[in-house]
Amino acid sequence: MTLKHSALHAEHIDLGARLVDFGGWEMPLSYPEGTIAEHLACRNDAAVFDVSHLGTVRVEGPGSFELLQTSLTNDLNRIGPGRAQYQHLLDEADASVLDDIIVWWVAEGRFDVMPNASNTERVISVLGGHDVTHERAVIAVQGPRARRRLATVSPDAAAVGHFGVADFEFKGVPCRVAGTGYTGEDGVECAVPSEMAPAFWRAVVGAGVKPAGLGARDTLRLESGLPLHGHELGAGITPLQAGLGWVVSWDKGPFRGREALDRERTAGLRRRLRGLLAEGRRPPRNGDTVLVDGEVSGVVTSGNFSPVLQRGIALAFLPPGTAMGANVEIALRGGQVPAIVVKPPFQRLTVEGTVS
């Protein structure tokens, strides 16, 4: 299979990135300083990520609002043009999450729908629209100093509000920015036309923002307790099981998968996503079993080493009655590791599992 390349591919090679296959795209996993350094740069200063593998499906014209409103779970009436919103696309039969999506409401009757890389065709099959993924690169600038550093490149891009959407220009070329991200830090995501993307990337890096790969993006999202499709969301997993009921608007009327989700809501959940703070530095991994009161009761969906806490952390599906603060065990290779059930984000916890 021929891998797709973003418009920044040559930039990553020049920076010595380790490239991997991610959803059919050859993308940077890390740069020479490594994932932990990139992770901490985002937590403490600013990092820049190429996330061009995310799809962009343009849905526009008469009826576009109604189409999205009846296809997705959240209520677009809560926002308006110039805003972004997190959404789920559900399977009609069992309400499992086919994809989790950010919708950029660009203007009246015009939406940029941002699916996960491998789900773009699935989203188009439901929503229609035009795939404009290859017309742009998406460059995420994230971290507590991200806006300050980005302001030296584009004050307009740096000024967009949290979950706002705005147009800006870079060297006279129209671009778009949203106050969104996937790291648990403040920041923005910039959609820059492919031909201008390398120059914009170099300008951001030149402003002191550290390039970071998808390895750091994954540890950052896990540390922040954010779900990853294929792990915390996907086949057989509903928004309610994932603890994302706030993404579902029961007041807006019909939407795809509503009846199945309502049946689950009425019957009660059989499992619930929780955070686990492990004892020691050994990282739990996807598929590890979790023991509650000595009985196998759940499974890890994502696990890794937390650079902030210097501990193993995980997300796992557990019985819904498992209390916060409960002591459990994770079955790792070579033995069982004690852990505490906690509420993410992990980076705001102390090592004892309480909020710092």
Steps between C-alpha positions, in 0.01 A plus 500: 500500500629844410497727803363851477725796581413834648627822346756508783663166421830655387510715814475192720780327312722808533435501877600134532155374589430133550217435253232232542180385335205663675158440347652465153716812537876512552520731800765599759491288814777702664802719432858443623444633856229240554139475607547591868683824415229590249226416752654722770554784252126500434414486870746774599545722192382432145512223241389474138346189345423406142149354517428517128395133506171614654233529236320813387158441347329817379124494540326806364190636334127485574414230750855462633404605853206260511712216364763538772240560770321170427819299434713598801435491875571853620278803443629757252242744634729537803760670280496697173721609212854564616492221758612136520327208671592146603261239357441125472374305200316192626414160358124485461472144629694510828598869547872419496720791394592469132715811535556796727519822307569870533267717292627844399197719423677724253211717380125483451434179306866393495665245730841334509454158659824354641492117532778270609736400221376147438132597532477772235331276241257369762400854594456598134274196448264644762536876455604534139703815445834550330831359621742796503761331721780529243443870440645597838728405786374518858762633739421485873684745727442394861621586849480773764723730293363394161299814433780730612747338263250468214415869530844585359402305186130591475332714767160420348551125522621530859196709599225250414295404805461156653294297251476808279550484122647789300675584175848650489767567242861387489717674240181608324356146478160431663512244783263386773550441872301341781562519873508123530753228579560152637760553770312635801683832460391832354577543134372516144484293183578678174377381160757638255488446122747230401727727299546741793513240779880444501568872537245529781649196677852643477379835635335333800809290573710815459287666770633247752225240478636143527398253227321203654385172350196282537666307783490809722153585376383161621664522844364853539144401413519195729638707789207735445250212492392567141357205303660350190276341239580132476582489871255694723252547215403267217312178433280407795588815697234766548545862617339408833746216565787736417375759750420743220129543553548877477559456124141376464215751478176327595304824454564566132278230350591202282859410420670192361530228768273676750258211553777248571675742734175571684450127552842480664427805713179338623650155560813633672867473411688173520840673510651846541832652397725591794852623558760287676809631677743210530766442760849541353630592159395191303246607236175308463410414141189458290345162573636455852233367734389680816412316820246642745486318835719232346263428209568586136254783447629726226753569229748779427424691180804733509800502730843660512759671718400848622794741457337743745420251778789262427250217544311253287150620405212345311142531386291187551142379483383388845168404658291818536487471879879512543559800727755776460793426727443125484809280511532265202776303330618502141631172362822594320758267356691354791242567767224717638546871574283686754308802371247757619182595313522874429330767294724646225666726401794316651742795479290683761529217751759436767664160503250396768218550252351820642458832321805720542 
